[in-house]
Amino acid sequence: MDFKEYWDVETALRIVQNKTVDSKLWAEAVEWLLLYGPPEIVSVLLQASGHAAEQCFPDLQAAQFTNDGIPCYDISQLAGSLGISEDDVRKILSRKAASDHKTHFYGTGGSSTVH
């Protein structure tokens, strides 16, 4: 089943608002909403995500932004902030790209950025 077909907006929102839901399921619902939700929900989630990123990773700065304002991060900086290798970041994002059919990488080599 395609990731897009997992939920509809109503179901994803119920999962996100549930106080006892498993964290993995919650994260998947948020990801689904970011990818396929209506623009007003995407905007709220991106603002919350940006605020959380600033609080948890204050040294991580966006390297650039997509045309629709989504921040893109340098893979080497992202790996350093998360305490994992650049290869691990690429593997995680490659799996995500395969499941949601979206591109997460921009550029090549050391100058790659990700959103």
Buried (B, 14 or more C-beta within 10 A) or exposed (E): EEBEEBBEEEEBBEBBEEEEBEEEEBEBBBBBBBBBBEEEBBEEBBEEBEEEBEEEBEEBEBBEEEEEEBBBBBBBBBBBBEEEEBEEBBEBBEEBEEBBEBEBBBBEEEEBBBB
